Amino acid sequence: MAKYSKRDDNEESGCCSLNNCLFCCCLPLKPSIVITTISIIVSLIIAIILNIIFYDFSIWMLFIFIIYIIVIISLIVLLIGIHKDNLPFMKQFIPVFFLFLIFQTFLMIYDIIQRFKDTVVYNTINGKQYEHTIKNDLSTFIKILLIILAIINIIIMVGYYYATCKYIKLVESGEAGEYERRLEENRTKRSN
């Protein structure tokens, strides 16, 4: 992970900097991370519930549920760490969510491939087995939309991961309060 320096948050350098999560771009870094973390927890719980309702149980589904539950626990521990300024509670987030991002990326790619491919059905008539291919009925527009939504999801998750890691580094270096104060000063200067 790149080392944090004060130059990273210099808004006048002309470089793009991430001062808060993409999801809550109008808030300072800490509240933005808290709100986005809660949103991710809720979305993971909803994903678990919807998968239980609409899909058959399988070992693969159980594996996904276990990973989602581990990530939910990690995010809850992160929230506790942010609330109590407990650095070990916050630092556990870095490897857990990184592995989740990798898993989620592969899961999205796998899901898109499964949705796009044709279905092969086998019928047995008079003792003979026949293969029948059912063409995928998704339109090109829906396929492109699914790909765009997957890319947006990954961009939001990576932005959230980056912003949260940045906040953890700020807390670790003891500069979190100073950083939030400088951002607020810059916002008031721009609004005047």
PAMI-573177 format. One record per residue: residue in one letter; x, y, z negated of N, C-alpha, C, O, CB in turn. Coordinates in steps of 0.2 Angstrom, whole numbers, plus 5000, padded with zeros to 4 digits. Atoms other than C-alpha are relative to their C-alpha. Glycine has a CB too. Layout:
<balos>
  rest  n_c1  n_c2  n_c3  ca_c1  ca_c2  ca_c3  c_c1  c_c2  c_c3  o_c1  o_c2  o_c3  cb_c1  cb_c2  cb_c3
     A     X     Y     Z      X      Y      Z     X     Y     Z     X     Y     Z      X      Y      Z
...
</balos>
This chain:
<balos>
  rest  n_c1  n_c2  n_c3  ca_c1  ca_c2  ca_c3  c_c1  c_c2  c_c3  o_c1  o_c2  o_c3  cb_c1  cb_c2  cb_c3
     M  5004  4994  5000   5000   5000   5000  5004  5006  5000  5010  5006  4997   4995   5000   4994
     A  4997  4994  5000   5006   5017   5004  5001  5004  4994  4996  5004  4990   4998   5005   5006
     K  4999  4996  5006   5013   5028   4990  4996  5006  5001  4997  5010  5006   5007   5001   4998
     Y  5004  4993  5000   5002   5043   4985  5005  5005  4999  5009  5005  4995   4995   4999   4995
     S  4996  4994  5002   5010   5060   4986  4995  5005  5000  4990  5005  5003   5006   5001   5005
     K  5004  4994  5000   5003   5077   4983  4998  5002  5007  4993  5006  5008   5003   5005   4996
     R  5001  4998  4993   5005   5080   5002  4994  4997  5003  4991  5000  5008   5006   4999   5004
     D  5006  5004  4997   4991   5067   5006  4994  5004  4999  4989  5003  5004   5000   4993   4996
     D  5007  4997  5001   4977   5078   4999  5001  5008  5002  4996  5012  5000   4998   4999   4993
     N  5000  4993  4998   4983   5095   5007  4996  5001  5005  4997  4999  5011   5008   5002   5001
     E  5005  4999  4995   4968   5101   5016  5003  5005  5005  5000  5005  5011   4994   5002   4997
     E  4998  4995  4995   4978   5115   5025  5005  4997  5004  5008  5001  5008   5002   5006   4996
     S  4994  5003  4996   4991   5103   5033  4998  4999  5007  5002  4998  5011   5002   4994   4997
     G  5002  5001  4993   4980   5101   5048  4998  4993  5001  4996  4991  5007   5004   5002   5005
     C  5001  5007  5000   4979   5082   5045  4993  4998  4997  4991  5002  4992   5006   4996   4997
     C  5006  5002  5003   4963   5073   5042  5002  4996  4993  5006  4992  4993   4997   4995   5005
     S  4999  5004  5006   4962   5067   5024  4993  4998  4997  4988  5001  4999   5004   5005   4995
     L  5007  5003  5002   4949   5057   5015  5000  5002  4992  5004  4999  4988   5000   4992   5000
     N  5001  4998  5007   4944   5066   4999  4994  4997  4996  4993  4999  4990   4999   5008   5000
     N  5005  5003  5004   4929   5056   4995  4998  4994  5005  5000  4993  5010   4994   5004   4999
     C  5003  5006  4996   4919   5040   5002  4996  5003  5006  4993  5008  5005   4996   4996   4995
     L  5004  4998  4994   4912   5041   5019  4992  5000  4999  4989  5004  5002   5001   4995   5006
     F  5007  5001  5002   4895   5036   5011  4997  5007  4997  4992  5009  4998   4999   4994   4996
     C  5002  4995  5004   4894   5051   5000  5005  5006  5001  5009  5008  4996   5000   4999   4992
     C  4995  4996  4998   4904   5064   5009  5000  5007  4997  5004  5011  4997   5000   5001   5007
     C  5001  4994  5003   4897   5079   5000  5002  5000  4992  5001  5006  4989   4993   5002   5000
     L  4999  5001  5007   4902   5073   4982  5008  5000  4999  5012  4998  5004   4997   4994   4997
     P  4993  5002  5001   4919   5073   4974  5002  4993  4999  4997  4989  5000   5002   5003   4993
     L  4998  5007  4999   4929   5057   4974  4997  4995  4995  4995  4990  4997   5008   5000   4999
     K  5003  5005  5005   4924   5049   4957  4993  4999  5001  4991  4993  5001   5002   5003   4993
     P  5007  5002  4999   4905   5051   4959  4999  4997  5006  4994  4993  5007   4996   5007   4999
     S  5001  5003  4994   4906   5047   4977  5002  4992  5000  4998  4988  5002   5005   5003   5005
     I  4998  5007  5001   4915   5030   4972  4995  4997  4996  4993  4991  4998   5007   5000   4997
     V  5005  5003  5004   4903   5027   4959  4993  4998  5004  4990  4993  5003   4998   5004   4993
     I  5006  5001  4996   4888   5029   4970  5000  4995  5005  4996  4991  5006   4997   5007   5003
     T  4999  5005  4995   4895   5019   4984  5001  4993  4997  4998  4988  5000   5006   5002   5004
     T  4999  5007  5004   4900   5005   4972  4993  4997  4998  4992  4991  5000   5004   5001   4994
     I  5007  5002  5002   4882   5004   4966  4996  4998  5006  4993  4993  5006   4996   5006   4996
     S  5003  5002  4993   4876   5004   4984  5002  4994  5002  4998  4990  5005   5001   5006   5005
     I  4997  5006  4998   4887   4990   4988  4998  4994  4996  4996  4989  4999   5008   5000   5001
     I  5002  5005  5005   4882   4980   4973  4993  4998  5002  4991  4992  5003   5000   5002   4993
     V  5007  5001  4998   4863   4982   4978  5000  4997  5006  4996  4992  5007   4997   5007   5000
     S  5001  5003  4993   4866   4978   4996  5003  4992  5000  5000  4988  5003   5005   5004   5005
     L  4997  5007  5001   4876   4962   4991  4994  4996  4997  4993  4990  4999   5006   4999   4996
     I  5006  5003  5003   4861   4957   4979  4995  4999  5005  4992  4993  5005   4998   5004   4994
     I  5005  5001  4995   4849   4960   4993  5002  4995  5005  4997  4991  5007   4998   5007   5003
     A  4998  5005  4995   4859   4950   5005  4999  4993  4997  4997  4988  5001   5008   5001   5002
     I  5001  5007  5003   4859   4935   4993  4993  4998  5000  4991  4993  5002   5003   5000   4993
     I  5007  5002  5001   4841   4936   4990  4997  4999  5007  4993  4994  5008   4996   5006   4997
     L  5002  5002  4993   4837   4937   5009  5002  4994  5003  4998  4990  5006   5002   5006   5005
     N  4998  5006  4998   4848   4923   5013  4997  4994  4997  4996  4989  5000   5008   5000   4999
     I  5003  5006  5003   4840   4912   5000  4993  4999  5003  4990  4994  5004   4999   5002   4992
     I  5007  5000  4997   4822   4917   5007  5000  4997  5007  4996  4993  5009   4997   5007   4999
     F  5001  5002  4993   4826   4915   5025  5004  4995  5003  5003  4992  5009   5001   5006   5004
     Y  4996  5005  4998   4839   4902   5027  5000  4994  4996  4999  4994  4990   5008   5003   5001
     D  5000  5006  5003   4841   4884   5023  5007  5000  4996  5012  5003  4997   5000   4994   5004
     F  4994  5001  5004   4853   4879   5009  5005  4996  5003  5004  4991  5006   4998   4997   4993
     S  4995  5004  4998   4870   4873   5014  5006  5002  4996  5006  5006  4992   5002   5002   5008
     I  4993  4999  5004   4888   4872   5007  5003  5006  5002  5005  5010  4998   5005   4994   5001
     W  4997  4994  4998   4893   4886   5018  4996  5006  4997  5000  5011  4995   4999   5001   5008
     M  5004  4995  5003   4879   4897   5011  5002  5000  4992  5002  5006  4990   4992   4999   5001
     L  4998  5000  5007   4884   4892   4993  5007  5003  5000  5008  5007  4995   5000   4993   4997
     F  4993  4997  5000   4902   4897   4997  4999  5008  5001  5003  5011  4997   5004   4997   5006
     I  5001  4993  4999   4896   4914   5003  4997  5003  4994  4999  5009  4992   4995   5001   5006
     F  5003  4998  5006   4885   4916   4988  5006  5001  4994  5006  5006  4991   4995   4996   4997
     I  4995  5000  5005   4900   4912   4976  5005  5006  5002  5007  5010  4997   5004   4994   5000
     I  4996  4994  4999   4911   4925   4985  4996  5007  4999  4999  5011  4996   5002   5000   5008
     Y  5004  4994  5002   4897   4938   4984  5000  5002  4993  5000  5007  4991   4993   5000   5004
     I  5001  4999  5007   4895   4935   4966  5007  5002  4997  5007  5007  4992   4998   4993   4997
     I  4993  4998  5002   4914   4937   4963  5001  5007  5001  5003  5011  4997   5005   4995   5003
     V  4999  4993  4998   4914   4953   4972  4995  5005  4996  4997  5010  4994   4998   5001   5008
     I  5005  4997  5004   4898   4959   4963  5003  5001  4993  5003  5007  4990   4993   4997   4999
     I  4997  5000  5007   4907   4955   4946  5006  5005  5000  5007  5009  4996   5002   4993   4998
     S  4994  4996  5000   4923   4964   4952  4998  5007  5001  5001  5012  4998   5004   4998   5006
     L  5002  4993  4999   4913   4980   4957  4997  5002  4993  4998  5008  4992   4995   5000   5005
     I  5003  4998  5007   4904   4980   4940  5006  5001  4995  5006  5006  4992   4996   4994   4997
     V  4994  4998  5005   4921   4979   4931  5003  5006  5003  5006  5010  4998   5005   4994   5001
     L  4998  4993  4997   4927   4993   4943  4996  5006  4997  4999  5011  4994   5000   5000   5007
     L  5005  4994  5003   4912   5004   4937  5002  5001  4993  5002  5006  4990   4993   4998   5001
     I  4999  4999  5007   4916   5000   4919  5007  5003  4999  5008  5007  4995   5000   4993   4996
     G  4993  4997  5000   4935   5004   4922  5000  5007  5002  5003  5011  4998   5004   4996   5005
     I  5001  4992  4999   4930   5021   4930  4997  5003  4994  4999  5009  4993   4996   5001   5007
     H  5004  4997  5006   4918   5025   4916  5005  5001  4994  5005  5006  4991   4994   4996   4998
     K  4996  5000  5006   4931   5021   4902  5007  5001  5002  5011  5001  4997   4999   4993   4997
     D  4993  4999  4998   4947   5025   4912  5004  4995  4998  5010  4996  4995   5002   5007   4997
     N  4996  5006  5001   4953   5008   4910  5003  4997  5006  5000  4995  5011   4995   4994   4997
     L  4997  5002  4994   4966   5005   4923  5001  4993  5002  5000  4991  5008   5007   5003   4999
     P  5001  5007  4997   4967   4986   4923  4994  4998  5002  4993  4994  5007   5002   4995   4994
     F  5007  5002  4998   4948   4985   4925  5000  5003  5008  4997  5000  5012   4995   5003   4996
     M  5000  4997  4993   4951   4997   4941  5004  4996  5004  5003  4995  5010   5001   5007   4999
     K  4995  5003  4995   4966   4988   4948  4998  4993  5002  5001  4991  5007   5007   5000   4996
     Q  5002  5007  4997   4958   4971   4949  4996  5001  5006  4996  4996  5010   4996   4997   4994
     F  5004  4999  4993   4947   4979   4963  5005  4999  5006  5002  4997  5011   4997   5007   4999
     I  4996  4999  4994   4962   4981   4975  5001  4993  5003  4999  4993  5009   5007   5003   4998
     P  4999  5007  4997   4966   4962   4978  4993  4997  5002  4992  4994  5007   5004   4996   4996
     V  5006  5004  4999   4948   4956   4976  4996  5003  5006  4994  5000  5011   4995   5001   4994
     F  5004  4997  4995   4940   4969   4988  5004  4999  5007  5001  4999  5012   4999   5007   4999
     F  4996  5001  4993   4954   4967   5001  4999  4993  5003  4998  4993  5009   5008   5001   4998
     L  5002  5007  4997   4951   4948   5002  4993  5000  5002  4991  4997  5007   5001   4995   4994
     F  5007  5000  4998   4932   4952   5003  5000  5003  5007  4996  5001  5011   4996   5004   4995
     L  5000  4997  4993   4936   4964   5018  5002  4995  5005  4999  4995  5010   5004   5006   5000
     I  4998  5005  4995   4945   4950   5027  4995  4995  5001  4993  4994  5007   5007   4997   4997
     F  5005  5005  4999   4932   4938   5023  4994  5003  5004  4991  4999  5008   4997   4997   4993
     Q  5006  4997  4997   4918   4950   5028  5001  5001  5007  4996  5000  5011   4998   5006   4996
     T  4999  4999  4993   4926   4954   5044  5000  4993  5004  4996  4993  5010   5007   5003   5001
     F  5000  5007  4997   4928   4935   5049  4993  4998  5000  4990  4995  5005   5004   4995   4997
     L  5007  5002  5001   4910   4932   5043  4996  5004  5006  4991  5001  5009   4997   5002   4993
     M  5004  4996  4995   4903   4946   5054  5002  4998  5007  4997  4997  5012   5002   5008   5000
     I  4998  5003  4994   4913   4940   5069  4997  4993  5002  4994  4992  5007   5008   4999   5001
     Y  5003  5007  5000   4907   4922   5066  4992  5001  5002  4989  4998  5006   5001   4996   4994
     D  5007  4998  5000   4889   4929   5064  4998  5002  5007  4993  5000  5010   4997   5004   4995
     I  5001  4997  4993   4890   4939   5081  5000  4994  5005  4996  4994  5010   5004   5006   5001
     I  4999  5005  4995   4897   4924   5090  4994  4995  5000  4991  4993  5005   5006   4996   4999
     Q  5006  5005  5001   4883   4912   5083  4993  5003  5003  4989  5000  5006   4999   4999   4993
     R  5006  4997  4997   4869   4925   5088  5000  5000  5008  4995  5000  5011   4999   5007   4997
     F  4999  4999  4993   4876   4927   5106  5000  4994  5004  4999  4994  5010   5006   5004   5001
     K  4999  5006  4996   4879   4909   5111  4993  4997  5001  4988  4997  4997   5004   4995   4996
     D  5006  5004  4998   4866   4898   5119  4999  4994  4995  5004  4992  4992   5000   4998   5007
     T  5002  5006  5004   4857   4884   5109  5000  4994  5004  4996  4994  5009   4994   5001   4996
     V  5001  5006  4996   4859   4866   5115  4996  4995  4995  4997  4994  4989   5007   4996   5001
     V  5005  5005  5003   4845   4854   5111  5000  4993  5003  5000  4993  5009   4992   5003   5000
     Y  5000  5007  4997   4845   4835   5113  4993  4997  4999  4990  4997  4993   5005   4996   4996
     N  5007  5004  5000   4828   4826   5117  5001  4993  5002  5005  4991  5006   4995   5004   5005
     T  5000  5007  4998   4826   4808   5118  4993  4998  5002  4988  4998  4999   5002   4995   4993
     I  5007  5002  4997   4813   4801   5130  5002  4993  5003  5006  4992  5007   4999   5005   5006
     N  4999  5007  4998   4811   4783   5133  5007  4997  4999  5010  4993  5003   4998   4999   5008
     G  4994  5002  5002   4827   4779   5124  5006  5003  5003  5012  5001  5002   5001   4992   5002
     K  4994  4996  4997   4838   4791   5135  5000  5007  4997  4995  5010  4995   4999   5000   5007
     Q  4999  4994  5003   4845   4806   5127  5002  5005  5006  5006  5004  5010   5006   5000   4995
     Y  4999  4995  4995   4844   4822   5137  5002  5007  4997  5000  5008  4991   4993   5002   5004
     E  4997  4993  5003   4853   4839   5134  4996  5005  5004  4996  5006  5010   5008   5000   5001
     H  5003  4994  4998   4844   4855   5136  5003  5006  4997  5003  5006  4991   4992   4999   4999
     T  4997  4994  5002   4851   4872   5135  4995  5006  5000  4992  5007  5005   5006   5002   5004
     I  5004  4995  5001   4841   4886   5128  5004  5007  5000  5008  5008  4996   4995   5000   4993
     K  4996  4994  4999   4847   4903   5134  4999  5005  4994  4993  5005  4992   4999   5004   5007
     N  5001  4995  5005   4850   4917   5121  4996  5005  5003  4996  5008  5008   5007   5003   4998
     D  5005  4995  4998   4836   4929   5122  5001  5007  4997  4997  5011  4998   4993   4998   4998
     L  4998  4993  5002   4845   4944   5115  5001  5004  5006  5005  5002  5010   5005   5000   4994
     S  4998  4995  4994   4845   4959   5127  5007  5002  4999  5010  5002  4993   4995   5005   5000
     T  4994  4997  5000   4861   4967   5131  5000  5006  4995  5005  5007  4991   5002   5003   5007
     F  5001  4995  5005   4855   4982   5121  5001  4998  4993  5005  5001  4989   4994   5004   5001
     I  5000  5003  5007   4853   4972   5105  5007  4997  4999  5009  4998  4993   4995   4994   4999
     K  4993  5003  5001   4870   4963   5107  5005  5006  4999  5009  5006  4994   5002   4996   5007
     I  4996  4994  5001   4878   4980   5109  4999  5004  4993  5004  5006  4990   5000   5005   5006
     L  5002  4997  5007   4869   4987   5094  5002  4996  4994  5005  4999  4989   4992   5000   5000
     L  4997  5004  5006   4874   4972   5083  5007  5001  5000  5010  5001  4994   4998   4993   5002
     I  4993  4999  5000   4892   4975   5088  5002  5007  4997  5006  5007  4993   5003   4999   5007
     I  4999  4993  5003   4891   4994   5084  4999  5000  4993  5003  5003  4989   4996   5005   5004
     L  5001  5001  5008   4883   4990   5067  5005  4997  4996  5007  4999  4991   4993   4997   4999
     A  4995  5003  5003   4896   4978   5063  5006  5004  4999  5010  5004  4994   5002   4993   5004
     I  4994  4996  5000   4910   4990   5067  4999  5006  4995  5003  5007  4991   5001   5003   5007
     I  5002  4995  5005   4901   5004   5057  5001  4997  4993  5004  5001  4989   4993   5003   5002
     N  4999  5003  5007   4900   4992   5042  5007  5000  4998  5009  5001  4992   4996   4993   5000
     I  4993  5001  5002   4918   4988   5043  5004  5007  4999  5007  5007  4994   5004   4996   5005
     I  4997  4994  5001   4923   5006   5045  4998  5003  4993  5002  5006  4989   4998   5005   5005
     I  5002  4998  5006   4913   5011   5030  5003  4996  4994  5005  5000  4989   4992   5000   4999
     M  4996  5004  5005   4920   4997   5019  5007  5001  5000  5010  5002  4994   4999   4992   5002
     V  4992  4998  5000   4938   5001   5024  5001  5007  4997  5005  5008  4993   5003   5000   5007
     G  4999  4993  5003   4935   5020   5020  4998  4999  4993  5002  5003  4989   4995   5004   5004
     Y  5002  5001  5008   4927   5015   5003  5006  4997  4997  5008  4999  4991   4994   4995   4999
     Y  4994  5004  5003   4942   5003   5000  5006  5005  4999  5009  5006  4994   5002   4994   5004
     Y  4995  4995  5000   4954   5017   5004  4999  5005  4995  5004  5007  4991   5001   5003   5007
     A  5001  4995  5005   4946   5030   4994  5000  4998  4993  5003  5001  4988   4993   5003   5001
     T  5000  5003  5007   4944   5019   4979  5007  4999  4998  5009  5000  4992   4996   4993   4999
     C  4993  5001  5001   4962   5014   4980  5004  5006  4999  5008  5007  4994   5004   4996   5006
     K  4997  4994  5001   4967   5032   4981  4998  5003  4993  5002  5005  4990   4997   5005   5006
     Y  5002  4998  5006   4957   5036   4966  5004  4996  4994  5006  4999  4989   4992   4999   4999
     I  4996  5005  5005   4965   5021   4956  5007  5003  5000  5010  5003  4994   5000   4993   5002
     K  4993  4997  5000   4982   5028   4961  5001  5007  4996  5005  5008  4993   5003   5001   5007
     L  5000  4994  5003   4977   5045   4955  5000  4999  4992  5003  5003  4989   4994   5005   5003
     V  5001  5002  5007   4971   5038   4938  5007  4997  4997  5009  4999  4992   4995   4995   4999
     E  4994  5003  5002   4987   5028   4937  5006  5005  4999  5010  5005  4994   5003   4995   5005
     S  4995  4995  5001   4998   5043   4940  4998  5006  4995  5002  5011  4994   5002   5003   5007
     G  5002  4995  5005   4988   5054   4928  4997  5006  5003  4996  5011  5000   5005   5001   4995
     E  5002  4994  4996   4982   5066   4942  4993  5001  5002  4991  5005  5005   5005   5001   5006
     A  5007  5000  4997   4964   5062   4944  4996  5006  4998  4993  5009  5002   4997   4994   4997
     G  5004  4994  5003   4957   5076   4933  5002  5006  5004  4998  5011  5006   5001   5001   4993
     E  4997  4994  4996   4969   5089   4942  4998  4999  5007  4996  5005  5010   5008   4999   5000
     Y  5002  5001  4993   4964   5082   4959  4993  5002  5001  4991  5006  5006   5001   4992   5002
     E  5008  4998  5000   4945   5084   4956  5000  5007  4999  4995  5010  5002   4996   4996   4995
     R  5001  4993  5002   4948   5101   4949  5002  5004  5007  4999  5009  5009   5004   5002   4994
     R  4998  4997  4994   4958   5106   4965  4995  5000  5006  4994  5005  5009   5007   4998   5002
     L  5005  5001  4994   4945   5099   4977  4994  5005  4998  4991  5008  5003   4997   4993   5000
     E  5006  4996  5001   4931   5109   4968  5002  5007  5001  4998  5011  5004   4998   4999   4992
     E  4998  4993  4998   4942   5125   4969  5000  5001  5008  4998  5007  5010   5007   5001   4997
     N  5000  4999  4992   4944   5122   4988  4993  5001  5002  4992  5005  5007   5004   4994   5003
     R  5007  4999  4998   4925   5120   4990  4997  5007  4999  4994  5009  5003   4996   4994   4997
     T  5003  4993  5002   4921   5136   4981  5003  5005  5004  5000  5010  5006   5001   5001   4993
     K  4997  4995  4996   4934   5145   4991  4997  5000  5007  4996  5006  5010   5008   4999   5001
     R  5003  5000  4994   4927   5139   5007  4993  5003  5001  4991  5005  5006   5000   4993   5003
     S  5007  4998  5000   4909   5143   5002  4999  5008  4999  4994  5011  5001   4996   4997   4995
     N  5000  4993  5001   4914   5161   4998  5001  5004  5007  5002  5010  5007   5004   5002   4995
</balos>
